Amino acid sequence: MKLLNILIISGFCGIHCYGQSDSTVKPTTDTVRNKSTLTIGAVYSNNANYYGQKAEENIPYVAAAATYRTKSGIYFTGTAYRLLKDTETAVSAASLGAGIEFKLSKKLSADLSYSHTFYPAYSPLLQASNPDNASASLTYDNWLSSKITADYAFGKTQDFFVTAGTGKQVKLGSISPKDIITITPAFDVTAGTQRFYQTYLTEKRLRDSLLGIVLTPIFGPPSQDGGSTTIVTTQFNLLSYNFKLPVAYNRANYLFEIEYQLSLLSGSAQSGAGKANSFFSASFYYQF
């Protein structure tokens, strides 16, 4: 029985960067592909997730995504997002991307990709200042599936992130001979720079002023202390520890998944040092 094995790339810059990376749906089926596939999907998340971080306000959203993957491993992605608090537009942002996945050995595979997200002016998302994302990853599949990913996010600023993690898919059982229920606990750690955060604060103040909201800045104006803020945000620091618990119902052509993520931010995270963030998402994918 052929079962879908769909990976979600975790926010804008990829659903992994939006809802983590953050966005694309990246499906694979068998180790050796004998045909091209088209996968469409729908996702709901209670909050936008950027490497375990979140904006000052909660940003629940829904997304519709599609991925066309050739049997050679080249794929093309497109995603449309609707922020549920956005009452003015039907599409709050949209992303396009392309990439290639290939085997280096029987158990080791690599992935190279690029995506661009079209954000509206004054977007409330943390990562809106960096609409372009180039990514490279290595995955080692053995008893555990371990992965390391490097992301270069750029646009108004430039940031670099590295995420390393591991997980294990466990089969819980079946309802019928043609399906299977799985749980895939996973843990990863992300480190990176945070230039995006100062741009987020600046644009949030501007957005609030345009809405007629007078707020006392929580963190003070950017570079208020003569440069120390710039030093913090340009340093490469540990950002978050992330535990993910997705449960999926798999059939030959479709998959339904719910996922809970708990993220503990490090003391260096500008978006809430030491805090714990919770994210919940539900997704459905169908592959042709």
NUMILUM-426942 format. One record per residue: residue number from 1; x, y, z of N, C-alpha, C in turn. Coordinates in Angstrom, 1 decimal. Each point is the difference from the previous one (the first is absolute). Layout:
# residues N
num  n_u  n_v  n_w  ca_u  ca_v  ca_w  c_u  c_v  c_w
NUM  X  Y  Z  X  Y  Z  X  Y  Z
...
This chain:
# residues 288
num  n_u  n_v  n_w  ca_u  ca_v  ca_w  c_u  c_v  c_w
1  0.8  -1.2  0.0  -0.8  1.2  0.0  0.9  1.2  0.0
2  -0.2  0.9  -0.9  0.7  1.3  -0.1  -0.7  1.0  0.9
3  0.8  0.6  0.9  -0.5  1.0  0.9  0.7  1.3  -0.3
4  -0.8  1.1  0.2  0.7  1.3  -0.1  0.9  0.2  1.1
5  1.1  0.7  -0.2  0.9  0.4  1.0  0.3  1.4  -0.2
6  -0.9  0.9  0.5  0.1  1.4  -0.3  0.7  0.8  1.0
7  1.0  0.8  -0.4  0.7  0.9  0.9  -0.5  1.4  -0.2
8  -0.3  0.8  1.1  -0.4  1.4  -0.1  1.2  0.9  0.3
9  0.4  0.8  -1.0  1.1  0.9  0.2  -0.5  1.3  0.6
10  0.5  -0.1  2.6  -0.3  0.6  0.9  0.3  1.1  0.1
11  -1.8  2.6  -1.2  -0.2  1.2  0.0  -0.1  0.6  -1.2
12  -0.2  1.2  -0.7  0.2  0.6  -1.3  1.5  -0.3  -0.2
13  0.6  0.1  -1.1  1.3  -0.5  -0.3  -0.1  -1.5  0.0
14  -1.1  -0.6  0.0  -0.3  -1.4  0.1  -1.0  -0.1  1.1
15  -1.1  -1.1  0.0  -0.9  -0.1  1.1  0.9  -0.2  1.2
16  1.3  -0.5  0.0  0.8  -0.2  1.2  0.4  1.3  0.6
17  0.0  1.1  -0.8  0.4  1.3  0.6  -1.2  0.8  0.4
18  -1.2  -0.4  -0.6  -1.2  0.7  0.3  -0.7  -0.6  1.2
19  -0.1  -1.3  -0.2  -0.9  -0.7  1.0  0.9  -1.1  0.6
20  2.1  0.2  -0.4  1.4  -0.5  0.0  0.3  -0.6  -0.8
21  1.1  1.6  -1.7  0.3  0.2  -0.7  -1.0  0.1  -0.2
22  -1.7  1.4  -1.0  -0.2  0.3  0.5  0.0  0.1  -0.9
23  -0.8  -0.1  -4.1  -0.2  -1.2  0.5  -0.4  -1.1  -1.0
24  0.4  -1.2  0.3  -0.2  -1.0  -1.0  -0.4  -1.3  0.6
25  -0.7  -0.8  -0.7  -0.3  -1.4  0.3  0.9  -0.8  -0.8
26  0.8  -0.9  0.6  1.0  -0.8  -0.7  -0.3  -1.5  0.1
27  -0.7  -0.6  -0.9  -0.3  -1.4  0.1  1.0  -0.9  -0.6
28  0.1  -1.2  0.6  0.7  -1.1  -0.6  -0.8  -1.2  0.2
29  0.2  -1.0  -0.9  -0.7  -1.3  0.2  1.1  -1.0  0.2
30  0.3  -0.8  -1.0  0.9  -1.1  0.1  1.5  0.6  -0.1
31  0.9  -0.8  0.5  1.4  0.5  -0.1  0.4  0.1  -1.5
32  -0.4  -0.9  -0.9  0.2  0.2  -1.4  -1.3  0.4  -0.6
33  0.0  1.2  -0.6  -1.3  0.5  -0.6  0.0  -0.5  -1.5
34  -1.2  -0.5  -0.4  -0.1  -0.4  -1.3  -1.0  0.9  -0.8
35  -0.4  1.1  0.6  -0.9  0.9  -0.7  0.0  1.4  0.6
36  -0.5  1.0  -0.7  -0.1  1.3  0.6  -1.3  0.0  0.8
37  0.0  0.9  1.0  -1.2  0.1  0.9  -0.4  1.4  0.2
38  -1.3  0.2  0.2  -0.6  1.3  0.4  -0.7  -0.1  1.3
39  0.4  0.8  1.0  -0.6  -0.1  1.3  -0.6  1.3  0.4
40  -1.3  0.0  0.4  -0.6  1.2  0.4  -0.4  -0.1  1.5
41  0.0  1.1  0.7  -0.3  -0.1  1.5  -0.6  1.2  0.5
42  -0.5  -0.1  1.2  -0.6  1.1  0.8  0.5  -0.1  1.4
43  0.3  1.1  0.6  0.6  0.0  1.4  -0.7  1.1  0.8
44  -0.3  -0.3  1.3  -0.4  1.0  1.0  1.0  0.0  1.1
45  0.4  1.2  0.5  0.9  0.1  1.1  -0.6  1.1  1.0
46  0.2  -0.3  1.3  -0.5  1.0  0.9  0.9  1.2  0.2
47  1.2  -0.1  -0.6  0.9  1.2  0.1  1.1  -0.2  -1.0
48  0.5  1.1  -0.6  1.2  -0.1  -0.9  1.3  -0.3  0.9
49  0.8  -0.9  -0.5  1.1  -0.5  0.7  1.3  0.2  -0.8
50  0.9  0.7  0.5  1.3  0.3  -0.7  1.1  -0.5  0.9
51  0.4  -1.3  -0.3  1.1  -0.7  0.8  -0.4  0.0  1.5
52  -1.2  -0.2  0.3  -0.4  -0.1  1.4  -0.4  1.4  0.6
53  0.2  1.0  -0.8  -0.3  1.4  0.5  -1.3  0.4  -0.6
54  -0.6  1.0  0.6  -1.3  0.6  -0.4  0.0  1.5  0.1
55  -0.9  0.6  -0.7  -0.2  1.5  0.1  -0.6  0.3  1.3
56  -0.1  1.3  0.4  -0.6  0.5  1.2  -1.5  -0.3  0.0
57  -0.6  0.0  -1.1  -1.4  -0.4  -0.1  -0.2  -1.3  -0.6
58  -1.0  -0.8  0.4  -0.3  -1.3  -0.6  -0.4  0.2  -1.4
59  0.4  -0.9  -0.9  -0.3  0.1  -1.4  -0.4  -1.3  -0.5
60  -1.3  -0.4  0.3  -0.5  -1.3  -0.6  -0.2  0.2  -1.5
61  0.2  -1.1  -0.8  -0.1  0.1  -1.4  -0.5  -1.4  -0.6
62  -0.4  0.1  -1.2  -0.2  -1.2  -0.9  0.8  0.2  -1.2
63  0.3  -1.1  -0.6  0.9  0.0  -1.3  -0.5  -1.1  -0.9
64  0.1  0.3  -1.3  -0.2  -1.0  -1.1  1.3  -0.1  -0.7
65  0.5  -1.3  -0.2  1.3  -0.2  -0.6  0.0  -1.0  -1.1
66  0.9  0.0  -0.9  0.2  -1.0  -1.0  1.4  -0.2  -0.3
67  0.4  -1.2  -0.3  1.4  -0.4  -0.4  -0.1  -0.9  -1.2
68  0.8  0.3  -1.0  0.1  -0.9  -1.2  1.5  -0.5  0.1
69  0.1  -1.3  0.1  1.3  -0.7  0.1  0.3  -0.9  -1.1
70  1.1  0.2  -0.7  0.3  -0.9  -1.1  0.7  -1.3  0.5
71  0.1  -1.0  -0.8  0.6  -1.3  0.5  1.5  0.2  0.1
72  0.6  1.1  -0.5  1.4  0.2  0.1  0.3  0.7  1.4
73  -1.0  0.4  0.7  0.2  0.7  1.3  -0.1  1.5  0.0
74  -0.2  0.6  -1.2  -0.2  1.4  -0.1  -1.5  0.3  0.4
75  -0.2  1.1  0.8  -1.4  0.3  0.4  -0.3  1.5  -0.1
76  -1.3  0.3  -0.1  -0.4  1.4  -0.1  -1.2  0.2  1.0
77  0.0  1.1  0.7  -1.0  0.1  1.1  -0.7  1.4  -0.1
78  -1.2  0.0  0.5  -0.7  1.3  0.1  -1.0  -0.1  1.2
79  -0.1  1.1  0.7  -0.8  0.0  1.2  -0.7  1.4  0.1
80  -1.3  0.0  0.4  -0.7  1.2  0.2  -0.5  0.0  1.5
81  0.2  1.1  0.7  -0.3  0.1  1.4  -1.1  1.0  0.2
82  -0.8  -0.3  1.0  -1.0  0.9  0.5  0.1  0.2  1.5
83  0.4  1.1  0.5  0.0  0.3  1.4  -1.4  0.2  0.5
84  -0.5  -0.7  1.0  -1.4  0.0  0.4  -0.4  1.3  0.5
85  0.9  0.8  0.5  -0.3  1.4  0.5  0.0  1.0  -1.2
86  0.4  -0.4  -1.1  0.0  0.9  -1.2  -1.4  0.1  -0.6
87  -0.6  1.1  0.2  -1.4  0.2  -0.5  -0.1  0.7  -1.3
88  1.2  0.4  -0.6  0.0  0.8  -1.2  0.3  -0.7  -1.3
89  0.8  -1.1  0.1  0.3  -0.7  -1.2  -0.2  -1.5  0.1
90  -0.3  -0.7  -1.1  -0.2  -1.4  0.0  1.3  -0.8  0.1
91  1.1  0.6  -0.5  1.3  -0.6  0.1  0.9  0.9  0.7
92  0.5  -0.4  1.1  0.9  0.9  0.8  1.4  0.0  -0.4
93  0.5  -1.1  -0.6  1.3  -0.1  -0.5  0.1  -1.3  -0.9
94  1.0  0.0  -0.9  0.1  -1.2  -0.9  1.5  -0.3  -0.2
95  0.3  -1.3  -0.2  1.4  -0.4  -0.1  0.1  -0.9  -1.2
96  1.2  0.1  -0.7  0.4  -0.8  -1.1  1.4  -0.6  0.2
97  0.2  -1.2  -0.3  1.3  -0.6  0.2  0.4  -1.1  -0.9
98  1.2  -0.4  0.0  0.5  -1.1  -0.8  1.2  -0.6  0.7
99  0.2  -1.3  -0.3  1.1  -0.7  0.7  0.3  -1.3  -0.7
100  1.0  -0.7  0.6  0.4  -1.4  -0.5  0.4  -0.8  1.2
101  -0.4  -1.2  0.0  0.3  -1.0  1.0  0.8  -1.1  -0.7
102  1.1  -0.5  0.6  0.7  -1.1  -0.6  0.7  -0.8  1.0
103  0.3  -1.3  -0.4  0.7  -0.9  0.9  1.5  0.1  -0.1
104  0.7  0.0  1.2  1.4  0.0  0.0  0.5  -1.4  0.3
105  -0.8  -0.8  0.7  0.2  -1.4  0.3  -1.3  -0.6  0.3
106  0.0  -1.3  0.4  -1.2  -0.7  0.3  -0.8  0.6  1.1
107  0.7  0.6  1.0  -0.7  0.5  1.2  0.1  1.6  0.1
108  0.8  0.6  -0.9  0.3  1.4  0.1  -0.6  0.7  -1.2
109  -0.8  1.1  0.2  -0.5  0.7  -1.1  0.2  1.5  0.3
110  0.0  0.8  -1.1  0.2  1.4  0.1  -1.2  0.8  -0.7
111  -0.2  1.2  0.4  -1.0  0.8  -0.6  0.4  1.4  -0.1
112  -0.1  0.6  -1.2  0.3  1.4  -0.2  -1.3  0.7  -0.5
113  -0.3  1.2  0.5  -1.2  0.7  -0.4  0.1  1.5  0.2
114  -0.9  0.7  -0.7  -0.2  1.4  0.1  -1.4  0.4  -0.1
115  -0.4  0.9  0.8  -1.4  0.5  0.0  -0.1  1.5  0.2
116  -1.0  0.6  -0.6  -0.3  1.5  0.2  -1.4  0.1  0.4
117  -0.2  0.8  1.1  -1.4  0.3  0.5  -0.3  1.4  -0.3
118  -1.2  0.2  -0.5  -0.5  1.4  -0.3  -0.9  0.5  1.2
119  0.6  0.9  0.8  -0.6  0.5  1.2  -0.7  1.4  -0.4
120  -1.1  0.3  0.6  -0.6  1.3  -0.1  0.8  1.0  0.8
121  -0.2  1.3  -0.2  0.6  1.0  0.8  -0.5  -0.1  1.4
122  0.9  0.2  1.0  -0.3  -0.1  1.4  -0.5  -1.3  0.5
123  0.5  -1.1  -0.6  -0.4  -1.3  0.5  0.4  -0.2  1.4
124  -0.9  -0.7  0.8  0.3  -0.1  1.5  0.9  -1.2  0.3
125  0.5  -0.7  -1.0  0.8  -1.2  0.2  1.5  0.4  0.3
126  0.6  -0.8  0.9  1.4  0.3  0.4  0.9  0.0  -1.2
127  -0.2  -0.9  -1.0  1.0  -0.2  -1.0  -0.3  0.8  -1.3
128  -0.9  0.9  0.1  -0.4  0.7  -1.3  1.1  0.8  -0.6
129  1.0  0.4  0.8  1.1  0.8  -0.6  0.9  -0.8  -0.8
130  -0.1  -1.3  0.0  0.9  -0.9  -0.8  -0.9  -0.9  -0.8
131  -0.4  0.5  -1.2  -0.9  -0.9  -0.8  0.6  -1.1  -0.7
132  1.4  0.0  -0.2  0.7  -1.0  -0.7  0.7  -1.0  0.9
133  -0.1  -1.2  -0.3  0.6  -1.1  0.8  0.7  -1.0  -0.8
134  1.3  -0.2  0.2  0.7  -1.1  -0.7  0.4  -1.0  1.1
135  -0.2  -1.3  -0.3  0.1  -1.0  1.0  0.8  -1.2  -0.5
136  0.8  -0.6  0.8  0.7  -1.3  -0.3  -0.1  -0.9  1.2
137  -0.3  -1.3  -0.2  -0.1  -0.9  1.1  0.5  -1.4  -0.3
138  0.4  -0.7  1.0  0.5  -1.4  -0.1  -0.9  -0.8  1.0
139  -0.5  -1.2  -0.5  -0.8  -0.8  0.8  0.6  -1.4  0.0
140  0.1  -0.6  1.2  0.6  -1.3  0.2  -1.1  -0.9  0.5
141  -0.5  -1.0  -0.7  -1.0  -0.9  0.4  0.5  -1.3  0.4
142  -0.1  -0.3  1.3  0.3  -1.3  0.5  -1.1  -0.4  1.0
143  0.4  -0.5  1.2  -1.1  -0.2  1.0  -0.7  1.3  0.3
144  0.8  1.1  0.1  -0.5  1.3  0.2  0.2  0.7  -1.3
145  -0.9  1.1  -0.3  0.2  0.8  -1.1  0.6  1.4  0.5
146  1.3  0.2  -0.3  0.6  1.2  0.5  0.3  1.0  -1.2
147  -0.1  1.3  0.3  0.0  1.0  -1.1  0.7  1.2  0.5
148  0.8  0.6  -0.8  0.6  1.3  0.3  -0.3  1.0  -1.2
149  -0.5  1.1  0.3  -0.4  1.0  -1.1  0.7  1.3  0.3
150  0.5  0.7  -1.1  0.5  1.3  0.0  -0.9  0.9  -0.8
151  -0.5  1.1  0.5  -0.9  0.9  -0.7  0.7  1.4  0.0
152  0.0  0.6  -1.2  0.4  1.4  -0.2  -1.2  0.8  -0.4
153  -0.4  0.9  0.9  -1.2  0.8  -0.3  0.5  1.4  -0.2
154  -0.5  0.6  -1.1  0.5  1.3  -0.4  -1.1  0.9  -0.6
155  0.2  1.3  0.0  -1.0  0.9  -0.6  0.4  1.4  0.6
156  -0.8  0.6  0.9  0.4  1.2  0.6  1.2  -0.2  1.0
157  0.1  -1.2  0.5  1.2  -0.3  0.9  0.5  -1.4  -0.5
158  1.0  -0.5  0.7  0.5  -1.3  -0.3  0.2  -0.8  1.2
159  -0.5  -1.2  0.1  0.1  -0.9  1.1  0.4  -1.4  -0.4
160  0.6  -0.7  0.9  0.5  -1.4  -0.3  -0.4  -0.9  1.2
161  -0.6  -1.1  -0.3  -0.5  -0.9  1.0  0.5  -1.4  -0.3
162  0.2  -0.8  1.1  0.4  -1.4  -0.1  -0.9  -0.8  1.0
163  -0.7  -1.0  -0.5  -0.8  -0.8  0.8  0.4  -1.5  -0.1
164  0.2  -0.6  1.1  0.4  -1.4  0.1  -1.0  -0.8  0.9
165  -0.4  -1.1  -0.5  -1.0  -0.8  0.7  -0.1  -1.4  -0.4
166  -0.8  -0.7  0.8  -0.2  -1.5  -0.3  -1.4  -0.4  0.4
167  -0.5  -1.0  -0.6  -1.3  -0.5  0.3  -0.2  -1.5  -0.4
168  -1.1  -0.5  0.5  -0.3  -1.5  -0.3  -1.4  -0.2  -0.3
169  -0.3  -0.5  -1.1  -1.4  -0.3  -0.3  -0.4  -1.4  0.6
170  -1.1  0.0  0.7  -0.5  -1.2  0.6  -1.4  -0.3  -0.5
171  -0.2  -1.3  -0.4  -1.3  -0.4  -0.5  -0.9  -0.4  1.2
172  -1.2  0.6  0.1  -0.9  -0.2  1.1  -1.0  -1.1  -0.3
173  -0.2  -0.3  -1.3  -1.0  -1.0  -0.4  -0.8  0.5  -1.2
174  -1.0  -0.8  -0.4  -0.8  0.2  -1.2  -1.5  -0.1  0.4
175  -0.8  0.7  -0.8  -1.4  -0.2  0.1  -0.5  -1.0  -1.0
176  0.7  0.0  -1.2  -0.3  -0.9  -1.1  1.3  -0.5  -0.6
177  -0.1  -1.0  -0.9  1.3  -0.5  -0.6  0.7  1.1  -0.9
178  -0.7  1.1  -0.3  0.6  0.9  -0.9  0.4  1.3  0.6
179  0.1  0.1  1.3  0.4  1.2  0.7  0.9  -0.3  1.1
180  0.6  1.1  0.6  0.8  -0.2  1.1  0.0  1.3  0.8
181  0.1  -0.1  1.3  0.1  1.2  0.9  1.4  0.0  0.6
182  0.6  1.2  -0.1  1.4  0.2  0.5  0.1  1.1  0.9
183  1.0  0.0  0.8  0.4  1.1  0.9  1.6  0.2  -0.2
184  0.4  1.2  -0.1  1.4  0.3  -0.3  0.6  1.0  0.9
185  0.3  -0.3  1.3  0.6  0.9  0.9  1.4  0.5  -0.6
186  0.2  1.2  0.1  1.3  0.6  -0.5  0.4  1.2  0.9
187  1.3  0.2  0.0  0.6  1.0  0.8  1.1  0.7  -0.9
188  0.0  1.4  0.0  1.1  0.7  -0.7  0.4  1.2  0.8
189  1.1  0.5  -0.4  0.6  1.2  0.6  0.4  1.0  -1.1
190  -0.4  1.3  0.2  0.3  1.0  -1.1  0.9  1.1  0.6
191  1.0  0.3  -0.8  0.9  1.2  0.4  0.0  0.9  -1.2
192  0.2  1.3  0.2  0.1  0.9  -1.1  0.2  1.5  0.4
193  -0.1  0.9  -1.0  0.1  1.4  0.3  -1.4  0.5  0.0
194  -0.2  1.3  0.4  -1.3  0.5  0.3  -0.2  1.5  -0.5
195  0.7  0.3  -1.2  -0.2  1.3  -0.5  -1.5  0.3  -0.4
196  -0.7  -1.0  -0.3  -1.4  0.1  -0.4  -0.8  0.7  1.1
197  0.4  -0.2  1.3  -0.8  0.4  1.1  -0.1  1.5  0.1
198  1.1  0.7  -0.2  0.0  1.4  0.1  -0.9  0.6  -1.1
199  0.1  -0.6  -1.2  -0.9  0.5  -1.1  -1.5  -0.3  0.4
200  -0.3  -1.1  0.6  -1.3  -0.3  0.4  -0.5  1.0  1.0
201  0.8  0.4  1.0  -0.4  1.0  1.0  -0.3  1.4  -0.6
202  0.9  0.4  -0.9  -0.1  1.3  -0.7  -1.3  0.0  -0.8
203  -0.3  -1.1  -0.8  -1.2  0.0  -0.8  -1.3  -0.2  0.8
204  0.1  -0.6  1.1  -1.1  -0.2  0.9  -0.4  1.4  0.6
205  0.9  0.8  0.4  -0.3  1.3  0.5  -0.6  0.9  -1.1
206  0.5  -0.1  -1.2  -0.6  0.7  -1.1  -1.4  -0.5  -0.3
207  -0.2  -1.3  0.0  -1.3  -0.6  -0.3  -1.0  0.5  1.1
208  0.4  -0.1  1.3  -0.9  0.4  1.1  -0.3  1.5  -0.1
209  1.0  0.9  -0.4  -0.3  1.4  -0.1  -1.0  0.3  -1.2
210  0.1  -0.8  -1.1  -0.9  0.2  -1.1  -1.4  -0.5  0.4
211  -0.1  -0.9  0.9  -1.3  -0.4  0.5  -0.6  0.9  1.1
212  0.8  1.0  0.4  -0.4  0.9  1.1  0.2  -0.6  1.4
213  0.9  -1.0  0.1  0.2  -0.6  1.3  1.3  0.6  0.6
214  -0.1  0.6  1.2  1.1  0.6  0.7  0.5  -1.0  1.0
215  1.1  -0.6  -0.2  0.6  -1.0  1.0  1.3  0.4  0.4
216  0.4  -0.3  1.2  1.3  0.2  0.5  0.9  -1.2  -0.4
217  1.0  0.2  -0.8  0.8  -1.1  -0.5  0.5  -0.8  1.2
218  -0.1  -1.3  -0.2  0.5  -0.9  1.1  1.5  -0.1  0.1
219  0.6  0.0  -1.2  1.4  -0.2  0.0  0.8  1.3  -0.3
220  -0.7  1.1  -0.1  0.7  1.3  -0.4  0.4  0.0  -1.4
221  0.3  1.2  -0.6  0.3  0.2  -1.4  1.2  -0.8  -0.4
222  0.1  -0.4  -1.2  1.2  -0.7  -0.5  1.3  0.8  0.2
223  1.0  -0.6  0.5  1.4  0.6  0.2  -0.1  1.2  1.0
224  -0.9  -0.1  0.9  -0.2  1.1  1.0  1.2  0.2  0.9
225  0.8  -1.1  0.2  1.1  0.0  0.9  1.3  0.3  -0.7
226  -0.1  0.4  -1.3  1.3  0.4  -0.7  0.6  -1.2  -0.7
227  -0.7  -1.1  -0.2  0.6  -1.1  -0.8  0.0  -1.3  0.7
228  -0.3  -0.1  1.3  0.1  -1.3  0.6  -1.1  -1.0  -0.5
229  -1.2  0.6  -0.4  -1.1  -0.9  -0.5  0.5  -0.6  -1.3
230  0.7  0.8  -0.9  0.5  -0.5  -1.2  0.9  -1.2  0.2
231  0.9  0.1  1.0  0.9  -1.1  0.3  -0.7  -1.2  0.4
232  -1.1  0.1  0.8  -0.7  -1.2  0.4  -0.7  -0.7  -1.2
233  -0.6  0.8  -0.8  -0.8  -0.6  -1.1  0.9  -0.5  -1.2
234  1.2  0.5  -0.1  0.9  -0.5  -1.0  0.8  -1.2  0.4
235  0.1  -0.3  1.3  0.7  -1.2  0.5  -0.7  -1.2  -0.3
236  0.7  -1.1  -0.2  -0.6  -1.3  -0.3  -0.1  -0.7  1.4
237  -1.3  -0.1  0.4  -0.3  -0.5  1.4  -1.0  -1.2  -0.1
238  -0.1  -0.7  1.0  -1.0  -1.0  0.2  -1.4  0.7  0.1
239  -1.0  -0.5  -0.7  -1.3  0.7  0.0  -1.1  -0.8  0.7
240  -0.1  -1.3  -0.3  -1.1  -0.8  0.5  0.2  -1.5  0.0
241  -0.6  -0.6  1.0  -0.1  -1.5  0.0  -1.5  -0.4  -0.3
242  -0.2  -0.9  -0.9  -1.3  -0.3  -0.5  -0.3  -1.4  0.0
243  -1.2  -0.4  0.7  -0.4  -1.3  0.1  -1.3  -0.1  -0.8
244  -0.1  -0.9  -1.0  -1.2  -0.2  -0.9  -0.6  -1.3  0.2
245  -1.3  -0.1  0.0  -0.7  -1.2  0.1  -1.2  -0.1  -1.0
246  0.3  -0.5  -1.3  -1.0  -0.1  -1.0  -0.6  -1.4  0.0
247  -1.3  0.0  -0.1  -0.7  -1.3  -0.2  -0.7  0.0  -1.3
248  0.2  -1.0  -0.8  -0.5  0.0  -1.4  -0.8  -1.3  -0.3
249  -1.1  0.2  -0.8  -0.7  -1.1  -0.6  0.3  0.0  -1.5
250  0.6  -1.2  -0.4  0.6  -0.1  -1.3  -0.8  -1.0  -0.9
251  -0.3  0.3  -1.2  -0.5  -0.9  -1.0  0.8  0.1  -1.2
252  -0.3  -0.7  -1.1  0.9  -0.1  -1.2  0.1  1.4  -0.6
253  -1.0  0.8  0.0  0.0  1.3  -0.7  -0.2  1.2  0.8
254  -0.3  -0.2  1.3  -0.2  1.2  0.8  0.4  -0.2  1.4
255  0.2  1.1  0.7  0.5  0.0  1.4  -0.7  1.1  0.8
256  -0.4  -0.3  1.2  -0.6  1.1  0.9  0.9  0.0  1.2
257  0.5  1.1  0.5  0.9  0.1  1.1  -0.4  1.2  0.9
258  0.2  -0.3  1.3  -0.1  1.0  1.0  1.4  0.1  0.7
259  0.4  1.1  0.4  1.3  0.2  0.6  0.0  1.0  1.1
260  0.7  -0.4  1.1  0.3  1.0  1.1  1.5  0.2  0.1
261  0.3  1.3  0.2  1.4  0.3  0.1  0.2  0.9  1.3
262  1.0  -0.4  0.8  0.3  0.8  1.2  1.5  0.6  -0.3
263  0.1  1.3  0.1  1.3  0.6  -0.3  0.5  0.8  1.2
264  1.2  -0.3  0.5  0.5  0.8  1.1  1.1  0.9  -0.6
265  -0.2  1.3  0.2  0.9  1.0  -0.5  1.2  0.1  0.9
266  1.2  0.2  -0.6  1.2  0.2  0.8  0.1  1.4  0.6
267  0.9  0.2  0.8  0.2  1.4  0.6  0.5  1.0  -1.0
268  0.4  -0.4  -1.2  0.5  0.9  -1.0  -1.1  0.4  -1.0
269  -1.2  -0.6  0.1  -1.1  0.2  -0.9  -0.6  1.4  0.2
270  0.0  0.9  -1.0  -0.5  1.3  0.2  -1.5  0.1  0.0
271  -0.7  -1.1  -0.5  -1.4  0.0  0.0  -0.7  -0.5  1.3
272  0.8  -0.2  1.0  -0.6  -0.5  1.3  0.9  -0.9  0.7
273  1.2  0.4  0.5  1.0  -0.8  0.5  -0.6  -0.8  1.2
274  0.3  -1.4  0.0  -0.4  -0.8  1.0  -1.5  -0.5  0.0
275  -0.7  0.5  -0.9  -1.5  -0.3  0.0  -0.2  -1.3  -0.8
276  -1.1  -0.6  0.3  -0.5  -1.3  -0.7  -1.1  0.4  -0.9
277  0.0  -0.4  -1.3  -1.1  0.2  -0.9  -0.6  -1.3  -0.4
278  -1.3  0.0  -0.2  -0.7  -1.2  -0.4  -0.7  0.2  -1.4
279  0.1  -0.9  -0.8  -0.6  0.1  -1.4  -0.8  -1.3  -0.2
280  -1.2  0.2  -0.7  -0.8  -1.2  -0.4  -0.3  0.2  -1.4
281  0.0  -1.1  -0.8  -0.3  0.1  -1.4  -0.8  -1.2  -0.4
282  -0.8  0.1  -1.1  -0.7  -1.1  -0.6  0.2  0.1  -1.5
283  0.2  -1.1  -0.7  0.3  0.1  -1.4  -0.6  -1.2  -0.7
284  -0.3  0.2  -1.3  -0.4  -1.1  -0.9  0.7  0.1  -1.3
285  0.4  -1.1  -0.5  0.7  -0.1  -1.3  -0.5  -1.1  -0.9
286  -0.1  0.3  -1.2  -0.4  -1.0  -1.0  1.0  -0.1  -1.2
287  0.4  -1.1  -0.3  1.0  -0.2  -1.1  -0.5  -0.7  -1.2
288  0.2  0.6  -1.1  -0.4  -0.6  -1.3  1.1  -0.7  -0.7
